[in-house]
Amino acid sequence: MEPIPPALTQVGPPSPANKFGKGKAVYIGGDLDAPSLSRVLQSLAKSAGVQQPMDVPHGVELTVRTAGGKRWIFLLNHTAEAQTVRLAKSFTEVLSKKTLNEQIGLEAYGVRILQA
């Protein structure tokens, strides 16, 4: 068994973590509220070395895909409100081919695809 990430021990009883191949499986046996689940997932991502390329507002999903040496960032707004995402560096917006430097707007329920 692996050591339990600290965030898991702060929200309830310890959760078992087992190594499997190159990965690790963690069982969370509980019904966590949204803030607690967010803390647990952030702790697990950090312990796995996952880094988010930029901060996004609540309700915006950020997904990264890579293939053939290229990297795409998908931004999905799951809210009924327009959102603004501040960019950590310059990106090309895939559909418009425009270079974006500081921020990008997402309309309600909008999707934007960036290439790094």
KADA-V156295 format. One record per residue. N is the residue number from 1. PHI is phi in degrees with one decimal (999 if undefined). PSI is psi in degrees with one decimal (NA if undefined). NEAR is the number of other ideal C-beta (glycine too) atoms within 10 Angstrom. Layout:
N/PHI/PSI/NEAR ; N/PHI/PSI/NEAR
//
This chain:
1/999/144.2/8 ; 2/-88.1/158.0/12 ; 3/-61.9/149.3/9 ; 4/-84.4/129.0/16 ; 5/-57.2/140.9/20 ; 6/-53.4/-38.2/10 ; 7/-62.4/-29.1/18 ; 8/-70.1/-33.9/23 ; 9/-79.9/-12.8/13 ; 10/-87.6/-11.4/11 ; 11/-114.4/0.3/17 ; 12/162.5/-164.8/14 ; 13/-63.4/153.8/9 ; 14/-56.0/145.3/11 ; 15/-109.1/133.6/17 ; 16/-68.4/142.3/13 ; 17/-128.1/125.2/18 ; 18/-124.9/139.7/11 ; 19/-80.0/145.2/10 ; 20/-146.7/111.5/7 ; 21/60.3/-126.7/5 ; 22/-90.9/-1.5/5 ; 23/-113.1/-171.3/8 ; 24/-143.3/139.2/13 ; 25/-111.3/132.9/10 ; 26/-122.7/127.4/17 ; 27/-99.2/123.2/9 ; 28/-108.0/104.8/17 ; 29/-96.7/75.0/9 ; 30/-172.0/168.9/13 ; 31/-108.9/89.7/8 ; 32/-85.0/145.9/15 ; 33/-73.4/166.7/8 ; 34/-56.9/-46.8/7 ; 35/-62.3/-39.1/9 ; 36/-67.9/-43.4/17 ; 37/-62.3/-40.3/15 ; 38/-60.4/-44.3/13 ; 39/-61.6/-42.7/17 ; 40/-63.4/-48.3/21 ; 41/-64.4/-38.8/14 ; 42/-64.3/-40.2/14 ; 43/-64.8/-43.5/19 ; 44/-65.2/-41.4/18 ; 45/-62.5/-43.4/13 ; 46/-62.9/-43.1/12 ; 47/-67.2/-23.3/18 ; 48/-89.4/-2.3/12 ; 49/81.8/15.4/6 ; 50/-79.1/129.5/11 ; 51/-122.8/129.2/8 ; 52/-78.5/133.1/12 ; 53/-69.0/-18.7/15 ; 54/-165.0/159.6/15 ; 55/-81.0/143.7/10 ; 56/-126.7/150.6/19 ; 57/-68.5/162.8/13 ; 58/-56.7/132.5/8 ; 59/94.5/-4.7/14 ; 60/-106.9/125.9/18 ; 61/-95.4/135.5/11 ; 62/-119.5/125.0/15 ; 63/-129.0/138.0/10 ; 64/-113.5/134.3/14 ; 65/-127.8/141.7/10 ; 66/-129.9/146.0/9 ; 67/-164.6/135.7/7 ; 68/55.4/35.6/5 ; 69/80.0/2.3/5 ; 70/-106.4/154.6/9 ; 71/-133.9/128.6/14 ; 72/-118.5/142.0/15 ; 73/-117.4/122.0/22 ; 74/-100.9/126.5/14 ; 75/-113.4/121.7/20 ; 76/-121.8/122.0/16 ; 77/-91.4/112.3/22 ; 78/-93.4/15.2/13 ; 79/-114.5/165.4/14 ; 80/-85.7/4.0/8 ; 81/-110.5/145.9/11 ; 82/-65.0/145.8/12 ; 83/-128.9/154.8/19 ; 84/-122.4/132.0/12 ; 85/-114.1/124.9/21 ; 86/-81.4/131.9/11 ; 87/-92.1/139.3/15 ; 88/-78.4/-21.4/11 ; 89/-159.9/-173.7/9 ; 90/-78.0/140.6/11 ; 91/-136.1/158.7/22 ; 92/-102.7/127.6/14 ; 93/-78.3/120.3/15 ; 94/-60.5/-47.1/14 ; 95/-72.6/-39.9/9 ; 96/-90.0/-16.5/10 ; 97/66.1/14.0/8 ; 98/-81.8/145.0/10 ; 99/-86.5/130.1/9 ; 100/-115.4/134.7/17 ; 101/-114.0/-41.2/9 ; 102/-111.7/-43.0/8 ; 103/-156.9/164.9/9 ; 104/-138.5/139.3/20 ; 105/-95.3/144.0/12 ; 106/-123.5/119.7/22 ; 107/-69.6/169.8/11 ; 108/-53.2/129.0/11 ; 109/57.5/24.6/13 ; 110/-84.9/162.1/16 ; 111/-130.6/136.5/12 ; 112/-132.4/144.1/21 ; 113/-121.2/123.9/17 ; 114/-113.1/147.9/22 ; 115/-117.5/131.0/12 ; 116/-88.1/NA/14
//
